[in-house]
Amino acid sequence: MARYTGPMYKKSRHLGFSLLENGKELVKKPYGPGQHGTDKRRGKASEYKMQLMEKQKVRLMYGVNEKQFRLTFEKAAKMKGIQGENFLKLLESRLDNVVYRMGMASTRRAARQVVNHGHITVNGKKVDIPSYQVKAGDIIAVKEASKDHKAILEALEKVTKTVEYVEFDKKNLTGKYVRMPERSELPADIKESMIVEFYNK
């Protein structure tokens, strides 16, 4: 399945979850899209449907296609610890997500574009692969020739704070991926155990 490139607001309303993590999509219309979005007569969702929607919720949130999503899930299975939590931590460690968390882009979709266009370096080397797995201690920076990039600078102006597992110096446009996040630092309304159940059937 290809990566979704359509309107995120519509998907957020369908899933009842803010894919942009700011809640703006659900403020004015906290119900599903379309003429039947407010219909209260819908039956209870099956267990399979709930698991599928949870999977879609996380996949769309991180902007990952189905193949990458599955490969990341399988990689998480080989790590020590709880598979579902490891899975979310690996998704958080993608380069495009780290760029987003540092504030160099206002959305993950924009962060992916910044990486794809070659504006980002990891430990001094240009990396243009959004799915690149960043390791604890890696230095993420804006390439010297891109330090006047309008979209990056505009995104940074809107940042008031960053998550604790990244550091970023706005003056030098350089940051550090300090560590993998703790589960408590990730969205509480993601039920990763349901994704594990979906794939392990």
Backbone as a printed PyTorch tensor [residue, N CA C, xyz], in Angstrom:
tensor([[[  0.8420,  -1.1980,   0.0000],
         [  0.0000,   0.0000,   0.0000],
         [  0.8770,   1.2490,   0.0000]],

        [[  0.5690,   2.2130,  -0.8840],
         [  1.3500,   3.4320,  -0.9930],
         [  1.1300,   4.3270,   0.2170]],

        [[  2.0540,   5.2540,   0.3940],
         [  1.9250,   6.2180,   1.4820],
         [  0.7410,   7.1470,   1.2060]],

        [[ -0.0270,   7.4450,   2.2220],
         [ -1.1930,   8.3310,   2.0700],
         [ -0.7200,   9.7720,   1.9450]],

        [[ -1.2080,  10.4710,   0.9040],
         [ -0.8130,  11.8610,   0.6870],
         [ -2.0150,  12.8010,   0.6510]],

        [[ -3.1910,  12.2930,   1.0260],
         [ -4.4090,  13.1000,   1.0130],
         [ -4.5420,  13.9710,   2.2510]],

        [[ -5.7140,  14.5680,   2.4420],
         [ -5.9510,  15.4660,   3.5910],
         [ -5.9320,  14.7380,   4.9280]],

        [[ -5.0990,  15.2200,   5.8380],
         [ -4.9480,  14.5840,   7.1500],
         [ -6.1550,  14.8510,   8.0520]],

        [[ -6.7990,  16.0130,   7.8870],
         [ -7.9490,  16.3360,   8.7240],
         [ -9.0530,  15.3010,   8.5530]],

        [[ -9.2790,  14.9110,   7.3080],
         [-10.3250,  13.9350,   7.0070],
         [-10.0260,  12.5980,   7.6690]],

        [[ -8.7680,  12.1540,   7.5840],
         [ -8.3700,  10.8850,   8.2040],
         [ -8.4600,  10.9650,   9.7210]],

        [[ -8.0810,  12.0920,  10.2730],
         [ -8.1400,  12.2690,  11.7290],
         [ -9.5740,  12.1530,  12.2280]],

        [[-10.4890,  12.7620,  11.5070],
         [-11.8950,  12.7060,  11.9030],
         [-12.4490,  11.2930,  11.7710]],

        [[-12.0140,  10.5820,  10.7300],
         [-12.4680,   9.2040,  10.5250],
         [-11.9970,   8.3000,  11.6650]],

        [[-10.7470,   8.5140,  12.1080],
         [-10.1640,   7.6770,  13.1540],
         [-10.4670,   8.1840,  14.5590]],

        [[-10.9510,   9.4350,  14.6700],
         [-11.2000,  10.0160,  15.9840],
         [ -9.9300,  10.2450,  16.7630]],

        [[ -8.8570,  10.5930,  16.0470],
         [ -7.5310,  10.7340,  16.6560],
         [ -6.7620,  11.8140,  15.9080]],

        [[ -6.1100,  12.7070,  16.6370],
         [ -5.3640,  13.7860,  16.0040],
         [ -4.0290,  13.2700,  15.4620]],

        [[ -3.9620,  13.0520,  14.1660],
         [ -2.7390,  12.5500,  13.5340],
         [ -1.6190,  13.5850,  13.5700]],

        [[ -1.9870,  14.8600,  13.6880],
         [ -0.9920,  15.9310,  13.7550],
         [ -0.5890,  16.2410,  15.2000]],

        [[ -1.1980,  15.5280,  16.1500],
         [ -0.8820,  15.6400,  17.5790],
         [ -1.1610,  17.0120,  18.1900]],

        [[ -1.9770,  17.8240,  17.5330],
         [ -2.3000,  19.1240,  18.1200],
         [ -3.7950,  19.2740,  18.4100]],

        [[ -4.5910,  18.3020,  17.9700],
         [ -6.0150,  18.3080,  18.2560],
         [ -6.8490,  19.2500,  17.4080]],

        [[ -6.2100,  20.0290,  16.5370],
         [ -6.9380,  21.0320,  15.7520],
         [ -7.9470,  20.4090,  14.8000]],

        [[ -7.6370,  19.1930,  14.3190],
         [ -8.5270,  18.5550,  13.3420],
         [ -9.8940,  18.2200,  13.9290]],

        [[ -9.9400,  18.0280,  15.2630],
         [-11.1660,  17.5440,  15.9020],
         [-11.9140,  18.6190,  16.6970]],

        [[-11.4040,  19.8410,  16.6750],
         [-12.0280,  20.9030,  17.4730],
         [-13.3900,  21.3030,  16.9280]],

        [[-13.4510,  21.6620,  15.6670],
         [-14.7110,  22.1490,  15.0810],
         [-15.6700,  21.0110,  14.7420]],

        [[-15.1210,  19.8880,  14.2810],
         [-15.9630,  18.7640,  13.8610],
         [-15.4670,  17.4640,  14.4880]],

        [[-15.8020,  17.2110,  15.7510],
         [-15.3280,  16.0020,  16.4330],
         [-16.1350,  14.7530,  16.0780]],

        [[-16.3630,  14.5680,  14.8050],
         [-17.1070,  13.3970,  14.3350],
         [-16.5790,  13.0210,  12.9490]],

        [[-16.9760,  11.8620,  12.4510],
         [-16.4790,  11.3580,  11.1850],
         [-16.8570,  12.2400,  10.0080]],

        [[-16.0870,  12.1440,   8.9000],
         [-16.3830,  12.9430,   7.7180],
         [-17.5800,  12.3870,   6.9530]],

        [[-18.1210,  13.1820,   6.0440],
         [-19.2250,  12.7180,   5.2060],
         [-20.5870,  12.9610,   5.8240]],

        [[-21.6230,  12.6950,   5.0410],
         [-22.9900,  12.9900,   5.4870],
         [-23.4650,  12.0990,   6.6260]],

        [[-22.7790,  10.9680,   6.8360],
         [-23.1780,  10.0640,   7.9200],
         [-22.2350,  10.1560,   9.1290]],

        [[-21.3840,  11.1800,   9.1200],
         [-20.3900,  11.3150,  10.1880],
         [-20.9710,  11.4540,  11.5800]],

        [[-22.1640,  12.0340,  11.6550],
         [-22.7790,  12.2500,  12.9740],
         [-23.7840,  11.1550,  13.3330]],

        [[-23.8890,  10.1380,  12.4970],
         [-24.8580,   9.0560,  12.7260],
         [-24.4680,   8.2460,  13.9590]],

        [[-25.3220,   8.2280,  14.9670],
         [-25.0430,   7.5340,  16.2250],
         [-25.5100,   6.0720,  16.1970]],

        [[-26.1400,   5.6640,  15.0910],
         [-26.7430,   4.3360,  15.0600],
         [-25.7990,   3.2280,  14.6010]],

        [[-24.5790,   3.5700,  14.3490],
         [-23.6350,   2.5650,  13.8870],
         [-23.4010,   1.5160,  14.9760]],

        [[-23.2830,   0.2600,  14.5580],
         [-23.0720,  -0.8230,  15.5180],
         [-21.6670,  -0.8090,  16.0950]],

        [[-21.4660,  -1.6210,  17.1050],
         [-20.1560,  -1.7110,  17.7510],
         [-19.1480,  -2.3170,  16.7910]],

        [[-17.9690,  -1.7280,  16.7240],
         [-16.9260,  -2.2120,  15.8100],
         [-16.4090,  -3.5660,  16.2670]],

        [[-16.0980,  -4.4290,  15.3080],
         [-15.5420,  -5.7450,  15.6320],
         [-14.1190,  -5.5890,  16.1540]],

        [[-13.6230,  -6.6310,  16.7850],
         [-12.2570,  -6.5940,  17.3160],
         [-11.2540,  -6.3860,  16.1820]],

        [[-11.4890,  -7.0590,  15.0560],
         [-10.5890,  -6.9130,  13.9000],
         [-10.5750,  -5.4650,  13.4020]],

        [[-11.7500,  -4.8560,  13.3060],
         [-11.8210,  -3.4790,  12.8210],
         [-11.0820,  -2.5300,  13.7610]],

        [[-11.2230,  -2.7450,  15.0540],
         [-10.5450,  -1.8870,  16.0280],
         [ -9.0290,  -2.0160,  15.9120]],

        [[ -8.5600,  -3.2580,  15.7070],
         [ -7.1210,  -3.4890,  15.5450],
         [ -6.6150,  -2.8480,  14.2550]],

        [[ -7.3990,  -2.9930,  13.1830],
         [ -7.0220,  -2.4070,  11.8970],
         [ -6.9600,  -0.8860,  11.9830]],

        [[ -7.9390,  -0.2820,  12.6430],
         [ -7.9570,   1.1670,  12.7800],
         [ -6.7860,   1.6680,  13.6230]],

        [[ -6.4210,   0.8890,  14.6340],
         [ -5.2610,   1.2720,  15.4660],
         [ -3.9880,   1.2460,  14.6290]],

        [[ -3.8770,   0.2340,  13.7970],
         [ -2.7110,   0.1190,  12.9130],
         [ -2.6770,   1.2990,  11.9450]],

        [[ -3.8210,   1.6110,  11.3330],
         [ -3.8970,   2.7100,  10.3800],
         [ -3.6020,   4.0490,  11.0500]],

        [[ -4.0600,   4.1800,  12.2750],
         [ -3.8500,   5.4060,  13.0490],
         [ -2.3510,   5.6940,  13.1940]],

        [[ -1.6010,   4.6800,  13.6120],
         [ -0.1590,   4.8560,  13.8300],
         [  0.5770,   4.9960,  12.5000]],

        [[  0.1770,   4.2050,  11.5090],
         [  0.8450,   4.2610,  10.2030],
         [  0.6800,   5.6360,   9.5590]],

        [[ -0.5300,   6.1900,   9.6330],
         [ -0.7810,   7.5100,   9.0640],
         [ -0.1130,   8.6150,   9.8760]],

        [[ -0.0820,   8.4440,  11.1800],
         [  0.5440,   9.4430,  12.0490],
         [  2.0230,   9.6210,  11.6970]],

        [[  2.7200,   8.5080,  11.4840],
         [  4.1460,   8.5720,  11.1550],
         [  4.4110,   8.6850,   9.6520]],

        [[  3.3510,   8.5740,   8.8320],
         [  3.5120,   8.7340,   7.3910],
         [  4.3260,   7.6400,   6.7400]],

        [[  4.0900,   6.4050,   7.1700],
         [  4.8740,   5.2710,   6.6780],
         [  4.0040,   4.3970,   5.7710]],

        [[  4.5820,   3.8750,   4.6810],
         [  3.7970,   2.9760,   3.8440],
         [  3.7150,   1.5930,   4.5050]],

        [[  2.8440,   0.7560,   3.9990],
         [  2.5660,  -0.5360,   4.6420],
         [  3.8070,  -1.4300,   4.7360]],

        [[  4.6130,  -1.4630,   3.6870],
         [  5.7980,  -2.3200,   3.6870],
         [  6.7980,  -1.8880,   4.7630]],

        [[  7.0810,  -0.5880,   4.8390],
         [  8.0050,  -0.0670,   5.8530],
         [  7.4590,  -0.3050,   7.2600]],

        [[  6.1530,  -0.1370,   7.3870],
         [  5.5070,  -0.3200,   8.6860],
         [  5.6980,  -1.7510,   9.1670]],

        [[  5.4620,  -2.7100,   8.2820],
         [  5.5940,  -4.1240,   8.6270],
         [  7.0440,  -4.4920,   8.9330]],

        [[  7.9810,  -3.9870,   8.1450],
         [  9.4010,  -4.2690,   8.3740],
         [  9.8680,  -3.7140,   9.7210]],

        [[  9.3650,  -2.5300,  10.0680],
         [  9.7120,  -1.9320,  11.3710],
         [  9.1400,  -2.7760,  12.5010]],

        [[  7.9320,  -3.2790,  12.3100],
         [  7.2940,  -4.1390,  13.3100],
         [  8.1100,  -5.4140,  13.5110]],

        [[  8.5800,  -5.9920,  12.4300],
         [  9.3800,  -7.2240,  12.5140],
         [ 10.7320,  -6.9600,  13.1810]],

        [[ 11.2930,  -5.7940,  12.9290],
         [ 12.5550,  -5.4300,  13.5760],
         [ 12.3610,  -5.2810,  15.0830]],

        [[ 11.2180,  -4.7220,  15.4790],
         [ 10.9090,  -4.5400,  16.9030],
         [ 10.7920,  -5.8750,  17.6170]],

        [[ 10.3490,  -6.9070,  16.8840],
         [ 10.1840,  -8.2480,  17.4720],
         [ 11.5310,  -8.8550,  17.8720]],

        [[ 12.6020,  -8.4070,  17.2400],
         [ 13.9350,  -8.9620,  17.5050],
         [ 14.6630,  -8.2270,  18.6260]],

        [[ 14.0660,  -7.1560,  19.1110],
         [ 14.6750,  -6.3760,  20.1800],
         [ 14.2450,  -6.8850,  21.5490]],

        [[ 15.0450,  -6.6080,  22.5540],
         [ 14.6740,  -6.9680,  23.9170],
         [ 13.5810,  -6.0260,  24.4120]],

        [[ 12.7020,  -6.5470,  25.2490],
         [ 11.6440,  -5.7120,  25.7960],
         [ 10.2930,  -6.0160,  25.1820]],

        [[  9.3650,  -5.0820,  25.3340],
         [  7.9970,  -5.2540,  24.8610],
         [  7.9130,  -4.8380,  23.3950]],

        [[  7.4390,  -5.7440,  22.5530],
         [  7.4460,  -5.4960,  21.1100],
         [  6.6910,  -4.2350,  20.7060]],

        [[  5.5000,  -4.0410,  21.2550],
         [  4.7020,  -2.8700,  20.8860],
         [  5.4040,  -1.5670,  21.2170]],

        [[  6.0150,  -1.5000,  22.3980],
         [  6.7290,  -0.2850,  22.7980],
         [  7.9770,  -0.0850,  21.9370]],

        [[  8.6930,  -1.1780,  21.6710],
         [  9.8780,  -1.0910,  20.8110],
         [  9.5070,  -0.5820,  19.4210]],

        [[  8.3520,  -1.0160,  18.9510],
         [  7.8570,  -0.6130,  17.6380],
         [  7.6660,   0.9020,  17.5690]],

        [[  7.0120,   1.4600,  18.5770],
         [  6.7910,   2.9090,  18.6090],
         [  8.1130,   3.6560,  18.7290]],

        [[  9.0380,   3.1120,  19.5020],
         [ 10.3480,   3.7580,  19.6770],
         [ 11.1410,   3.7770,  18.3700]],

        [[ 11.0220,   2.7040,  17.5870],
         [ 11.6980,   2.6680,  16.2840],
         [ 11.0890,   3.6880,  15.3280]],

        [[  9.7740,   3.8320,  15.3610],
         [  9.1160,   4.8220,  14.5140],
         [  9.5400,   6.2390,  14.9150]],

        [[  9.6830,   6.4590,  16.2150],
         [ 10.1330,   7.7630,  16.7090],
         [ 11.5800,   8.0470,  16.3160]],

        [[ 12.3510,   6.9950,  16.0660],
         [ 13.7680,   7.1490,  15.7480],
         [ 14.0370,   7.3360,  14.2580]],

        [[ 12.9890,   7.3440,  13.4420],
         [ 13.1680,   7.6350,  12.0150],
         [ 13.6860,   9.0690,  11.8650]],

        [[ 14.5440,   9.2950,  10.8830],
         [ 15.1320,  10.6190,  10.7030],
         [ 14.0750,  11.6880,  10.4660]],

        [[ 13.0630,  11.3850,   9.6370],
         [ 12.0420,  12.4080,   9.3840],
         [ 11.2950,  12.7850,  10.6600]],

        [[ 11.0580,  11.8000,  11.5240],
         [ 10.3640,  12.0950,  12.7770],
         [ 11.2470,  12.8980,  13.7310]],

        [[ 12.5420,  12.5840,  13.7670],
         [ 13.4640,  13.3150,  14.6410],
         [ 13.5710,  14.7770,  14.1840]],

        [[ 13.6210,  14.9900,  12.8750],
         [ 13.6440,  16.3580,  12.3220],
         [ 12.3800,  17.1040,  12.7450]],

        [[ 11.2500,  16.4100,  12.7000],
         [  9.9760,  16.9960,  13.1350],
         [ 10.0010,  17.3020,  14.6320]],

        [[ 10.4710,  16.3700,  15.4430],
         [ 10.5200,  16.5610,  16.8930],
         [ 11.4480,  17.7160,  17.2820]],

        [[ 12.4940,  17.9430,  16.4890],
         [ 13.4250,  19.0320,  16.7880],
         [ 12.8610,  20.3860,  16.3840]],

        [[ 11.7670,  20.3740,  15.6090],
         [ 11.1150,  21.6260,  15.2290],
         [ 11.5220,  22.1800,  13.8810]],

        [[ 12.2990,  21.4080,  13.1100],
         [ 12.7540,  21.8910,  11.8010],
         [ 11.6660,  21.7860,  10.7370]],

        [[ 10.5250,  21.2160,  11.0990],
         [  9.3650,  21.1380,  10.2050],
         [  8.1220,  21.1220,  11.0780]],

        [[  7.0490,  21.7000,  10.5760],
         [  5.8240,  21.7990,  11.3740],
         [  4.9980,  20.5160,  11.3420]],

        [[  5.2460,  19.6480,  10.3610],
         [  4.5630,  18.3590,  10.2760],
         [  5.5640,  17.2930,   9.8600]],

        [[  5.2140,  16.0370,  10.0760],
         [  6.0970,  14.9520,   9.6380],
         [  6.1990,  14.9140,   8.1110]],

        [[  5.1090,  15.2590,   7.4520],
         [  5.1270,  15.2750,   5.9830],
         [  6.1300,  16.3060,   5.4840]],

        [[  6.1570,  17.4700,   6.1210],
         [  7.1120,  18.5190,   5.7470],
         [  8.5330,  18.0870,   6.0930]],

        [[  8.6940,  17.3790,   7.2180],
         [ 10.0130,  16.8930,   7.6290],
         [ 10.5600,  15.8970,   6.6180]],

        [[  9.6830,  15.0340,   6.1110],
         [ 10.0910,  14.0520,   5.1030],
         [ 10.6220,  14.7510,   3.8610]],

        [[  9.9500,  15.8440,   3.4800],
         [ 10.3740,  16.6000,   2.3010],
         [ 11.7290,  17.2680,   2.5330]],

        [[ 11.9270,  17.8110,   3.7290],
         [ 13.2050,  18.4510,   4.0700],
         [ 14.3490,  17.4390,   3.9720]],

        [[ 14.1110,  16.2370,   4.4810],
         [ 15.1360,  15.1820,   4.4150],
         [ 15.3520,  14.7350,   2.9710]],

        [[ 14.2750,  14.4770,   2.2520],
         [ 14.3510,  14.0210,   0.8540],
         [ 15.1390,  14.9700,  -0.0310]],

        [[ 15.0180,  16.2610,   0.2410],
         [ 15.6810,  17.2720,  -0.5810],
         [ 17.1330,  17.5060,  -0.1690]],

        [[ 17.6220,  16.7190,   0.7640],
         [ 19.0390,  16.7560,   1.1110],
         [ 19.4850,  17.9000,   1.9860]],

        [[ 18.5830,  18.4320,   2.8180],
         [ 18.9380,  19.5760,   3.6710],
         [ 19.5000,  19.1680,   5.0350]],

        [[ 19.4870,  17.8600,   5.3330],
         [ 19.8450,  17.3920,   6.6780],
         [ 21.1070,  16.5150,   6.6680]],

        [[ 21.9110,  16.6890,   7.7170],
         [ 23.0870,  15.8290,   7.8900],
         [ 22.9670,  15.0550,   9.2100]],

        [[ 23.5630,  13.8800,   9.2300],
         [ 23.6570,  13.0700,  10.4470],
         [ 25.1280,  12.8110,  10.6980]],

        [[ 25.6000,  13.2960,  11.8330],
         [ 27.0290,  13.1770,  12.1720],
         [ 27.9190,  13.7200,  11.0560]],

        [[ 27.4840,  14.8320,  10.4500],
         [ 28.2930,  15.5060,   9.4420],
         [ 28.1160,  15.0190,   8.0180]],

        [[ 27.3480,  13.9540,   7.8120],
         [ 27.1580,  13.4070,   6.4610],
         [ 25.7100,  13.5960,   6.0190]],

        [[ 25.5350,  14.0250,   4.7730],
         [ 24.1810,  14.2360,   4.2580],
         [ 23.4230,  12.9110,   4.1900]],

        [[ 22.2040,  12.9180,   4.7140],
         [ 21.3360,  11.7400,   4.6550],
         [ 19.9960,  12.1990,   4.0910]],

        [[ 19.5780,  11.6020,   2.9760],
         [ 18.3120,  12.0100,   2.3500],
         [ 17.2860,  10.8770,   2.3460]],

        [[ 17.4180,   9.9750,   3.3180],
         [ 16.4930,   8.8490,   3.4550],
         [ 15.6420,   9.0730,   4.7090]],

        [[ 14.3570,   9.4050,   4.5560],
         [ 13.5000,   9.6940,   5.7130],
         [ 13.4030,   8.5560,   6.7210]],

        [[ 13.5100,   7.3050,   6.2590],
         [ 13.3680,   6.1550,   7.1540],
         [ 14.6730,   5.7890,   7.8700]],

        [[ 15.7310,   6.5420,   7.6270],
         [ 17.0270,   6.2790,   8.2800],
         [ 16.8370,   6.2230,   9.7980]],

        [[ 17.3660,   5.1700,  10.4160],
         [ 17.2080,   5.0000,  11.8650],
         [ 18.3000,   5.7680,  12.6190]],

        [[ 17.8750,   6.7790,  13.3430],
         [ 18.7990,   7.5890,  14.1340],
         [ 19.1020,   6.8650,  15.4410]],

        [[ 20.3570,   6.9040,  15.8640],
         [ 20.7760,   6.2520,  17.1070],
         [ 21.0270,   7.3020,  18.1850]],

        [[ 20.9100,   6.8650,  19.4260],
         [ 21.1620,   7.7700,  20.5510],
         [ 22.5680,   8.3570,  20.4300]],

        [[ 22.6650,   9.6680,  20.5730],
         [ 23.9590,  10.3370,  20.4710],
         [ 24.2350,  10.9250,  19.1010]],

        [[ 23.4410,  10.5640,  18.0990],
         [ 23.6460,  11.1060,  16.7490],
         [ 23.3710,  12.6100,  16.7180]],

        [[ 24.1840,  13.3190,  15.9300],
         [ 24.0350,  14.7660,  15.7680],
         [ 23.3030,  15.0400,  14.4530]],

        [[ 22.1670,  15.6890,  14.5590],
         [ 21.3400,  16.0190,  13.3990],
         [ 21.4480,  17.5210,  13.1600]],

        [[ 21.7730,  17.9090,  11.9360],
         [ 21.9520,  19.3380,  11.6590],
         [ 21.4410,  19.7010,  10.2760]],

        [[ 21.2070,  20.9970,  10.0980],
         [ 20.8590,  21.5200,   8.7760],
         [ 22.1690,  21.6910,   8.0130]],

        [[ 22.1950,  21.2110,   6.7780],
         [ 23.3900,  21.3270,   5.9460],
         [ 23.7890,  22.7920,   5.8100]],

        [[ 25.0710,  23.0670,   5.7970],
         [ 25.5870,  24.4360,   5.7530],
         [ 24.9300,  25.2670,   4.6520]],

        [[ 24.7770,  24.6930,   3.4740],
         [ 24.2100,  25.4250,   2.3400],
         [ 22.7080,  25.6680,   2.4720]],

        [[ 22.0860,  25.0220,   3.4710],
         [ 20.6260,  25.1320,   3.6320],
         [ 20.2190,  25.9210,   4.8710]],

        [[ 21.1860,  26.5740,   5.5150],
         [ 20.8910,  27.2520,   6.7810],
         [ 19.9900,  28.4740,   6.6410]],

        [[ 19.7590,  28.9020,   5.4040],
         [ 18.8180,  30.0100,   5.1910],
         [ 17.5250,  29.5020,   4.5610]],

        [[ 17.2760,  28.1870,   4.6750],
         [ 16.0840,  27.5770,   4.0970],
         [ 14.8340,  28.1580,   4.7680]],

        [[ 13.9850,  28.7880,   3.9700],
         [ 12.8370,  29.5240,   4.4940],
         [ 11.8920,  28.6510,   5.3230]],

        [[ 11.5200,  27.4800,   4.8030],
         [ 10.5490,  26.6150,   5.4890],
         [ 11.0860,  26.1340,   6.8410]],

        [[ 12.3700,  25.8230,   6.8990],
         [ 12.9690,  25.3610,   8.1550],
         [ 12.9650,  26.4870,   9.1900]],

        [[ 13.3800,  27.6790,   8.7740],
         [ 13.4380,  28.8160,   9.6920],
         [ 12.0490,  29.2230,  10.1840]],

        [[ 11.0610,  29.1680,   9.2900],
         [  9.6860,  29.5090,   9.6780],
         [  9.1360,  28.4950,  10.6770]],

        [[  9.4450,  27.2190,  10.4750],
         [  8.9860,  26.1840,  11.4050],
         [  9.6180,  26.3750,  12.7800]],

        [[ 10.8940,  26.7010,  12.8170],
         [ 11.6030,  26.8790,  14.0870],
         [ 11.0780,  28.0800,  14.8720]],

        [[ 10.5980,  29.0950,  14.1680],
         [ 10.0580,  30.2770,  14.8390],
         [  8.8090,  29.9470,  15.6640]],

        [[  8.0960,  28.9050,  15.2610],
         [  6.8500,  28.5270,  15.9340],
         [  7.0760,  27.5900,  17.1190]],

        [[  8.2980,  27.0840,  17.2720],
         [  8.5850,  26.1090,  18.3270],
         [  8.7050,  26.7940,  19.6850]],

        [[  7.9770,  26.2840,  20.6570],
         [  8.0640,  26.8210,  22.0250],
         [  8.8260,  25.8580,  22.9370]],

        [[  8.7120,  24.5640,  22.6480],
         [  9.4690,  23.5800,  23.4150],
         [  9.6030,  22.2990,  22.5970]],

        [[ 10.5810,  21.4820,  22.9460],
         [ 10.7800,  20.2010,  22.2660],
         [ 10.6800,  19.0730,  23.2930]],

        [[ 10.5420,  17.8580,  22.7910],
         [ 10.4730,  16.7000,  23.6870],
         [ 11.8290,  16.4920,  24.3540]],

        [[ 11.8340,  15.8200,  25.4820],
         [ 13.0560,  15.7090,  26.2830],
         [ 14.1080,  14.7860,  25.6870]],

        [[ 13.7180,  13.9360,  24.7450],
         [ 14.7140,  13.0040,  24.1920],
         [ 15.4600,  13.5730,  22.9780]],

        [[ 15.2200,  14.8560,  22.6700],
         [ 16.0370,  15.5340,  21.6610],
         [ 16.5010,  16.8810,  22.2040]],

        [[ 17.6180,  17.3410,  21.6930],
         [ 18.1250,  18.6760,  22.0060],
         [ 18.3010,  19.4060,  20.6890]],

        [[ 18.0990,  20.7360,  20.7040],
         [ 18.3010,  21.4920,  19.4610],
         [ 18.7550,  22.9130,  19.7520]],

        [[ 19.7820,  23.3310,  19.0250],
         [ 20.3360,  24.6780,  19.1420],
         [ 19.8500,  25.4910,  17.9370]],

        [[ 18.8990,  26.3810,  18.1710],
         [ 18.3150,  27.1570,  17.0670],
         [ 19.3400,  28.0680,  16.3980]],

        [[ 20.3050,  28.5360,  17.1650],
         [ 21.2980,  29.4600,  16.6140],
         [ 22.1840,  28.7640,  15.5770]],

        [[ 22.6310,  27.5670,  15.9170],
         [ 23.5350,  26.8300,  15.0310],
         [ 22.8280,  25.7920,  14.1610]],

        [[ 21.5040,  25.6520,  14.3630],
         [ 20.6920,  24.6860,  13.6110],
         [ 21.2650,  23.2730,  13.6980]],

        [[ 21.6190,  22.9260,  14.9300],
         [ 22.1880,  21.6090,  15.2010],
         [ 21.4990,  20.9860,  16.4060]],

        [[ 21.2120,  19.7080,  16.3210],
         [ 20.5550,  19.0210,  17.4290],
         [ 21.1640,  17.6590,  17.7110]],

        [[ 20.6770,  17.0660,  18.7740],
         [ 21.1780,  15.7440,  19.1740],
         [ 20.0070,  14.8590,  19.5640]],

        [[ 20.0430,  13.6220,  19.0860],
         [ 19.0410,  12.6360,  19.4990],
         [ 19.5970,  11.9980,  20.7710]],

        [[ 19.1250,  12.4700,  21.8910],
         [ 19.7090,  12.0960,  23.1850],
         [ 19.5060,  10.6100,  23.4950]],

        [[ 18.2770,  10.1450,  23.2910],
         [ 17.9320,   8.7590,  23.6400],
         [ 16.6040,   8.3980,  23.0070]],

        [[ 16.2860,   7.1050,  23.0560],
         [ 14.9500,   6.6870,  22.6310],
         [ 13.9500,   7.1730,  23.6730]],

        [[ 12.7340,   7.4820,  23.2620],
         [ 11.7460,   7.9650,  24.2290],
         [ 11.2460,   6.8730,  25.1530]],

        [[ 10.7660,   7.2720,  26.3100],
         [ 10.0560,   6.3530,  27.1940],
         [  8.6250,   6.2400,  26.6970]],

        [[  7.9600,   5.1470,  27.0260],
         [  6.5720,   4.9780,  26.5640],
         [  5.6790,   6.1030,  27.0760]],

        [[  5.9590,   6.5830,  28.2870],
         [  5.1440,   7.6420,  28.8870],
         [  5.2700,   8.9730,  28.1380]],

        [[  6.2840,   9.1070,  27.2770],
         [  6.4990,  10.3360,  26.5310],
         [  5.7970,  10.3220,  25.1670]],

        [[  5.1670,   9.2050,  24.8440],
         [  4.4660,   9.0490,  23.5680],
         [  2.9590,   9.1110,  23.8020]],

        [[  2.1680,   9.3780,  22.7610],
         [  0.7160,   9.5240,  22.9400],
         [  0.0790,   8.3720,  23.7060]],

        [[ -0.6290,   8.7130,  24.7710],
         [ -1.2300,   7.6870,  25.6370],
         [ -2.3900,   6.9670,  24.9590]],

        [[ -3.0430,   7.6320,  23.9750],
         [ -4.1990,   7.0110,  23.3450],
         [ -3.8410,   6.1340,  22.1450]],

        [[ -2.5750,   5.7650,  22.0220],
         [ -2.1770,   4.7440,  21.0540],
         [ -2.1490,   3.4100,  21.7890]],

        [[ -2.8450,   2.4310,  21.2580],
         [ -2.9000,   1.0910,  21.8680],
         [ -2.0580,   0.1460,  21.0300]],

        [[ -0.7500,   0.1910,  21.2360],
         [  0.1680,  -0.6000,  20.4070],
         [ -0.0390,  -2.1010,  20.5380]],

        [[ -0.6060,  -2.5350,  21.6750],
         [ -0.8610,  -3.9730,  21.8650],
         [ -1.8540,  -4.4920,  20.8290]],

        [[ -2.7510,  -3.6240,  20.3610],
         [ -3.7250,  -4.0260,  19.3540],
         [ -3.0540,  -4.2270,  17.9910]],

        [[ -2.0000,  -3.4770,  17.7330],
         [ -1.2540,  -3.6440,  16.4850],
         [ -0.4960,  -4.9730,  16.5240]],

        [[  0.0500,  -5.2990,  17.6910],
         [  0.7450,  -6.5790,  17.8680],
         [ -0.2310,  -7.7210,  17.6250]],

        [[ -1.4280,  -7.6130,  18.1890],
         [ -2.4520,  -8.6380,  17.9940],
         [ -2.8590,  -8.7610,  16.5290]],

        [[ -2.9430,  -7.6140,  15.8370],
         [ -3.3400,  -7.6020,  14.4260],
         [ -2.3370,  -8.3840,  13.5920]],

        [[ -1.0480,  -8.1390,  13.7830],
         [ -0.0240,  -8.7980,  12.9680],
         [  0.2690, -10.2340,  13.4030]],

        [[ -0.0300, -10.5500,  14.6470],
         [  0.2920, -11.9040,  15.1570],
         [ -0.8380, -12.9050,  14.9950]],

        [[ -1.8860, -12.5170,  14.2780],
         [ -3.0120, -13.4520,  14.0820],
         [ -2.5910, -14.5790,  13.1520]]])
